[in-house]
């Protein structure tokens, strides 16, 4: 028999509207049919096994007490508020091709990025749909469940009609909000990142980072970025956009 520390503990994102918490009894009743199906028929958990249920505010470490067709009752072993630890990191993301963009979103969740802003560049796509945002949210949930980093990035910091901003518009719109943040942009001609962070990291708890699309930013876009962002070099190699994104998020985190 495996020791309890060796047993994988599955995590599931839950809608707050589909659970009932009985604080006095220390129990949670789950009524979300989709999540119940995954617990019972996909990963095949049974009464007595452990599971983590989380929403955007709280993570509950539970033991399954009872499974019926209409609900699953769990004993809450512990609960914790979901909070972003320092540093706070926000990300500017060019609209890459679908697969690369989805990978960036997945890794942004793993690295606990607070907010994602989508920007249009000369060498990237220019718009997003509501379906795109819904799909990104599902990808982030999947990443949170797998990595057990339960903070779901926010994709809606700008009005719906402005889901995608140009670099110029973003800088103009958000200059005050990020005046105290360390703003970094990936550039092959920049200062080596570890050298730069060794001097600056202790002075900042908030970061705003970005990276170029495939083919990089144009000269004009780099001039705009240079008014607010510090160009930093990740490696001697020229990286694909999604790899540069993952690397800088990991280093800063």
KAZIPE-V739590 format. One record per backbone hydrogen bond with DSSP energy under -0.5 kcal/mol. NH is the residue of the N-H (numbers start at 1). CO is the residue of the C=O. If there is no record, write none. Layout:
# KAZIPE-V739590
nh=NH co=CO
nh=NH co=CO
This chain:
# KAZIPE-V739590
nh=6 co=3
nh=7 co=3
nh=7 co=4
nh=10 co=8
nh=12 co=52
nh=14 co=54
nh=18 co=15
nh=19 co=16
nh=20 co=29
nh=22 co=20
nh=22 co=27
nh=23 co=21
nh=25 co=22
nh=26 co=22
nh=27 co=22
nh=28 co=74
nh=29 co=20
nh=30 co=28
nh=30 co=72
nh=31 co=18
nh=33 co=31
nh=36 co=32
nh=37 co=33
nh=38 co=34
nh=39 co=35
nh=40 co=36
nh=41 co=37
nh=42 co=37
nh=42 co=38
nh=43 co=38
nh=45 co=39
nh=48 co=64
nh=49 co=46
nh=51 co=62
nh=52 co=10
nh=53 co=60
nh=54 co=12
nh=55 co=58
nh=59 co=80
nh=60 co=53
nh=61 co=59
nh=61 co=78
nh=62 co=51
nh=62 co=60
nh=63 co=75
nh=64 co=49
nh=65 co=73
nh=66 co=73
nh=68 co=71
nh=72 co=30
nh=73 co=66
nh=74 co=28
nh=75 co=63
nh=76 co=26
nh=76 co=74
nh=77 co=61
nh=77 co=75
nh=78 co=61
nh=80 co=59
nh=82 co=57
nh=83 co=81
nh=85 co=83
nh=87 co=205
nh=88 co=205
nh=89 co=87
nh=90 co=207
nh=91 co=115
nh=92 co=209
nh=93 co=91
nh=93 co=117
nh=94 co=92
nh=95 co=119
nh=96 co=94
nh=101 co=97
nh=102 co=98
nh=103 co=99
nh=104 co=100
nh=105 co=101
nh=106 co=102
nh=107 co=103
nh=108 co=104
nh=109 co=105
nh=110 co=106
nh=111 co=107
nh=112 co=109
nh=113 co=108
nh=114 co=89
nh=115 co=89
nh=116 co=154
nh=117 co=91
nh=118 co=163
nh=119 co=93
nh=120 co=165
nh=121 co=125
nh=124 co=121
nh=125 co=95
nh=133 co=129
nh=134 co=130
nh=135 co=131
nh=136 co=132
nh=137 co=133
nh=138 co=134
nh=139 co=135
nh=140 co=136
nh=141 co=137
nh=142 co=138
nh=143 co=139
nh=144 co=140
nh=145 co=141
nh=146 co=142
nh=147 co=143
nh=148 co=144
nh=150 co=148
nh=152 co=150
nh=153 co=151
nh=154 co=114
nh=162 co=159
nh=163 co=160
nh=165 co=118
nh=167 co=120
nh=170 co=166
nh=171 co=167
nh=172 co=168
nh=173 co=169
nh=174 co=170
nh=175 co=171
nh=178 co=174
nh=179 co=176
nh=181 co=178
nh=182 co=206
nh=183 co=181
nh=184 co=182
nh=184 co=208
nh=185 co=230
nh=186 co=210
nh=187 co=232
nh=190 co=187
nh=191 co=231
nh=193 co=233
nh=196 co=192
nh=197 co=193
nh=198 co=194
nh=199 co=195
nh=199 co=196
nh=200 co=196
nh=201 co=197
nh=203 co=200
nh=204 co=201
nh=207 co=88
nh=208 co=182
nh=209 co=90
nh=210 co=184
nh=211 co=92
nh=216 co=213
nh=222 co=218
nh=223 co=219
nh=224 co=220
nh=225 co=221
nh=226 co=222
nh=227 co=223
nh=227 co=224
nh=228 co=225
nh=229 co=225
nh=230 co=183
nh=231 co=229
nh=232 co=185
nh=233 co=191
nh=239 co=237
nh=244 co=240
nh=245 co=241
nh=246 co=242
nh=247 co=243
nh=248 co=244
nh=249 co=245
nh=250 co=246
nh=251 co=247
nh=252 co=248
nh=253 co=249
